[in-house]
Amino acid sequence: MTTQTEPSVERAARLFHALSDEKRLRIIEVLRGGERCVCDLVDVLDAGQSLLSFHLKTLKAAGLVSDRRQGRWAYYRLNAEPFEEVEAFTAALRADAERTADSTCCG
């Protein structure tokens, strides 16, 4: 399901917060290649399990990633819709900036 409307400022803030950490961006970068087991993420990112769990929890709370359990392992993947929300929010900002680039407030 795609979102065509601009997300609220509160929603955008949650998404940008989740995206504001280098380790979380690295997790997202790895997941761009598809679903990965948490054990693979620990190895690829050279991160401890507890630190990785904290960052994955933040990404999951923002809706940027989802997980599924298979046996004792968790597998994570990206969710497209929140990234579409970020794109819509930044596109609206860019459009507003372009529209008001030549305007002055006192003019």
Backbone as CSV, one residue per row, in Angstrom:
resi,resn,N_x,N_y,N_z,CA_x,CA_y,CA_z,C_x,C_y,C_z
1,MET,0.842,-1.183,0.000,0.000,0.000,0.000,0.883,1.240,0.000
2,THR,0.640,2.152,-0.897,1.447,3.368,-0.965,0.686,4.530,-0.355
3,THR,1.442,5.440,0.190,0.869,6.625,0.808,1.103,7.811,-0.110
4,GLN,0.024,8.446,-0.546,0.142,9.582,-1.447,0.061,10.901,-0.695
5,THR,-0.356,10.877,0.552,-0.481,12.110,1.307,0.791,12.387,2.091
6,GLU,1.009,13.643,2.340,2.170,14.072,3.114,1.983,13.636,4.574
7,PRO,2.989,13.020,5.181,2.832,12.595,6.572,2.807,13.795,7.515
8,SER,2.240,13.588,8.679,2.205,14.649,9.674,3.624,14.956,10.133
9,VAL,3.780,16.120,10.717,5.082,16.520,11.239,5.525,15.540,12.325
10,GLU,4.580,15.106,13.160,4.921,14.157,14.231,5.422,12.838,13.654
11,ARG,4.739,12.349,12.642,5.155,11.095,11.995,6.515,11.278,11.331
12,ALA,6.701,12.388,10.639,7.990,12.652,9.994,9.101,12.713,11.032
13,ALA,8.838,13.329,12.176,9.849,13.419,13.232,10.249,12.025,13.721
14,ARG,9.275,11.127,13.886,9.592,9.750,14.307,10.443,9.038,13.266
15,LEU,10.100,9.225,12.002,10.868,8.588,10.934,12.283,9.155,10.873
16,PHE,12.400,10.482,10.914,13.731,11.089,10.850,14.566,10.740,12.075
17,HIS,13.942,10.631,13.234,14.678,10.203,14.427,15.261,8.808,14.212
18,ALA,14.449,7.908,13.707,14.923,6.540,13.473,16.038,6.517,12.436
19,LEU,16.009,7.449,11.510,17.019,7.503,10.451,18.241,8.335,10.833
20,SER,18.245,8.909,12.027,19.288,9.864,12.388,20.536,9.247,13.002
21,ASP,20.618,7.945,13.027,21.760,7.280,13.641,22.550,6.508,12.579
22,GLU,23.854,6.644,12.605,24.698,5.988,11.603,24.539,4.473,11.617
23,LYS,24.472,3.877,12.789,24.334,2.416,12.871,23.001,1.969,12.261
24,ARG,21.928,2.728,12.517,20.634,2.374,11.943,20.647,2.546,10.430
25,LEU,21.333,3.562,9.948,21.459,3.703,8.491,22.252,2.557,7.883
26,ARG,23.235,2.066,8.605,23.995,0.907,8.121,23.108,-0.343,8.075
27,ILE,22.255,-0.502,9.074,21.313,-1.623,9.071,20.412,-1.527,7.848
28,ILE,19.878,-0.346,7.588,19.013,-0.138,6.428,19.767,-0.437,5.142
29,GLU,21.011,0.001,5.076,21.830,-0.256,3.890,21.972,-1.760,3.639
30,VAL,22.215,-2.525,4.689,22.340,-3.985,4.549,21.009,-4.589,4.112
31,LEU,19.911,-4.102,4.684,18.600,-4.662,4.365,18.104,-4.276,2.977
32,ARG,18.773,-3.314,2.349,18.412,-2.973,0.957,18.576,-4.180,0.048
33,GLY,19.467,-5.079,0.420,19.690,-6.288,-0.370,18.666,-7.376,-0.126
34,GLY,17.740,-7.158,0.786,16.697,-8.136,1.079,16.737,-8.561,2.528
35,GLU,15.830,-9.427,2.859,15.678,-9.908,4.227,16.967,-10.548,4.730
36,ARG,17.284,-10.265,5.999,18.499,-10.821,6.609,18.186,-11.325,8.011
37,CYS,18.851,-12.398,8.370,18.756,-12.942,9.714,19.529,-12.024,10.658
38,VAL,19.044,-11.899,11.882,19.721,-11.043,12.853,21.156,-11.517,13.069
39,CYS,21.388,-12.811,12.974,22.758,-13.311,13.150,23.669,-12.786,12.038
40,ASP,23.135,-12.650,10.826,23.917,-12.070,9.724,24.204,-10.593,9.984
41,LEU,23.223,-9.887,10.514,23.405,-8.464,10.800,24.484,-8.257,11.847
42,VAL,24.522,-9.123,12.857,25.560,-9.033,13.888,26.934,-9.153,13.243
43,ASP,27.092,-10.104,12.339,28.384,-10.317,11.681,28.739,-9.187,10.729
44,VAL,27.803,-8.830,9.863,28.068,-7.815,8.837,28.366,-6.458,9.462
45,LEU,27.631,-6.111,10.512,27.761,-4.788,11.118,28.760,-4.757,12.260
46,ASP,29.302,-5.913,12.600,30.265,-6.019,13.700,29.720,-5.320,14.945
47,ALA,28.507,-5.707,15.297,27.821,-5.101,16.439,27.399,-6.192,17.412
48,GLY,27.399,-5.857,18.673,26.912,-6.784,19.676,25.411,-6.972,19.563
49,GLN,24.941,-8.110,20.032,23.520,-8.438,19.950,22.645,-7.396,20.645
50,SER,23.034,-6.939,21.827,22.184,-5.998,22.560,22.118,-4.636,21.862
51,LEU,23.239,-4.153,21.358,23.240,-2.880,20.637,22.412,-2.989,19.361
52,LEU,22.591,-4.076,18.647,21.831,-4.280,17.415,20.339,-4.374,17.722
53,SER,19.981,-5.063,18.785,18.573,-5.187,19.171,17.966,-3.826,19.466
54,PHE,18.712,-2.958,20.139,18.233,-1.609,20.431,17.925,-0.855,19.144
55,HIS,18.847,-0.905,18.185,18.652,-0.173,16.929,17.528,-0.786,16.099
56,LEU,17.434,-2.094,16.076,16.354,-2.744,15.332,14.998,-2.414,15.959
57,LYS,14.942,-2.335,17.271,13.700,-1.972,17.964,13.269,-0.560,17.566
58,THR,14.224,0.361,17.480,13.920,1.738,17.077,13.399,1.776,15.647
59,LEU,14.055,1.059,14.750,13.623,1.016,13.350,12.246,0.363,13.220
60,LYS,12.027,-0.683,13.994,10.741,-1.387,13.947,9.630,-0.506,14.512
61,ALA,9.900,0.211,15.603,8.896,1.098,16.202,8.471,2.192,15.222
62,ALA,9.396,2.636,14.391,9.079,3.654,13.384,8.401,3.046,12.166
63,GLY,8.372,1.722,12.090,7.749,1.048,10.960,8.656,0.869,9.764
64,LEU,9.925,1.247,9.915,10.855,1.162,8.787,11.253,-0.268,8.464
65,VAL,11.257,-1.132,9.465,11.567,-2.545,9.249,10.498,-3.401,9.919
66,SER,10.376,-4.609,9.456,9.514,-5.586,10.106,10.319,-6.861,10.274
67,ASP,9.813,-7.721,11.130,10.527,-8.968,11.367,9.573,-10.142,11.326
68,ARG,10.167,-11.293,11.184,9.425,-12.536,11.294,10.322,-13.519,12.029
69,ARG,9.708,-14.392,12.762,10.446,-15.393,13.529,10.409,-16.720,12.792
70,GLN,11.544,-17.369,12.789,11.631,-18.717,12.255,12.534,-19.498,13.195
71,GLY,11.928,-20.365,13.983,12.698,-21.057,15.002,13.202,-20.066,16.025
72,ARG,14.491,-20.117,16.298,15.052,-19.196,17.288,15.602,-17.918,16.671
73,TRP,15.490,-17.762,15.368,16.058,-16.605,14.683,14.980,-15.626,14.259
74,ALA,15.368,-14.372,14.210,14.507,-13.312,13.694,15.094,-12.826,12.375
75,TYR,14.236,-12.610,11.417,14.631,-12.114,10.100,13.999,-10.744,9.894
76,TYR,14.801,-9.797,9.423,14.350,-8.416,9.252,14.357,-8.038,7.781
77,ARG,13.402,-7.151,7.435,13.307,-6.638,6.059,12.784,-5.208,6.117
78,LEU,13.046,-4.465,5.068,12.571,-3.086,4.972,11.095,-3.057,4.607
79,ASN,10.402,-2.043,5.091,9.030,-1.759,4.687,9.068,-0.538,3.783
80,ALA,8.485,-0.631,2.613,8.562,0.453,1.636,7.755,1.687,2.031
81,GLU,6.598,1.503,2.626,5.686,2.624,2.871,6.299,3.758,3.692
82,PRO,7.003,3.493,4.787,7.581,4.618,5.532,8.614,5.410,4.730
83,PHE,9.338,4.740,3.862,10.303,5.447,3.024,9.572,6.324,2.003
84,GLU,8.406,5.867,1.564,7.584,6.686,0.679,7.071,7.919,1.426
85,GLU,6.766,7.749,2.721,6.333,8.887,3.538,7.458,9.914,3.671
86,VAL,8.671,9.444,3.916,9.825,10.351,4.010,10.010,11.077,2.686
87,GLU,9.896,10.338,1.608,10.044,10.931,0.281,8.965,11.997,0.028
88,ALA,7.731,11.708,0.404,6.640,12.669,0.211,6.859,13.917,1.060
89,PHE,7.297,13.732,2.291,7.531,14.864,3.186,8.650,15.750,2.644
90,THR,9.758,15.150,2.241,10.874,15.948,1.735,10.540,16.569,0.377
91,ALA,9.745,15.888,-0.436,9.343,16.468,-1.724,8.483,17.706,-1.503
92,ALA,7.603,17.657,-0.504,6.775,18.825,-0.194,7.637,19.978,0.305
93,LEU,8.632,19.667,1.128,9.547,20.709,1.594,10.313,21.327,0.431
94,ARG,10.795,20.477,-0.462,11.536,20.968,-1.626,10.639,21.843,-2.499
95,ALA,9.418,21.413,-2.738,8.491,22.189,-3.564,8.198,23.540,-2.917
96,ASP,7.986,23.544,-1.613,7.746,24.815,-0.910,8.970,25.723,-0.992
97,ALA,10.146,25.156,-0.838,11.378,25.949,-0.909,11.548,26.552,-2.297
98,GLU,11.263,25.771,-3.322,11.378,26.280,-4.696,10.341,27.360,-4.965
99,ARG,9.131,27.159,-4.458,8.030,28.105,-4.686,8.307,29.435,-3.984
100,THR,8.935,29.396,-2.833,9.132,30.611,-2.055,10.570,31.142,-2.127
101,ALA,11.352,30.605,-3.012,12.774,30.990,-3.093,12.967,32.476,-3.361
102,ASP,12.110,33.067,-4.154,12.275,34.469,-4.512,11.383,35.414,-3.712
103,SER,10.647,34.910,-2.765,9.748,35.777,-1.998,10.480,36.339,-0.779
104,THR,10.014,37.467,-0.341,10.570,38.082,0.876,9.428,38.312,1.852
105,CYS,9.760,38.337,3.101,8.700,38.475,4.117,8.272,39.924,4.304
106,CYS,9.130,40.861,3.992,8.822,42.258,4.312,8.847,43.143,3.071
107,GLY,8.454,42.567,1.979,8.620,43.200,0.843,8.181,43.977,-0.175
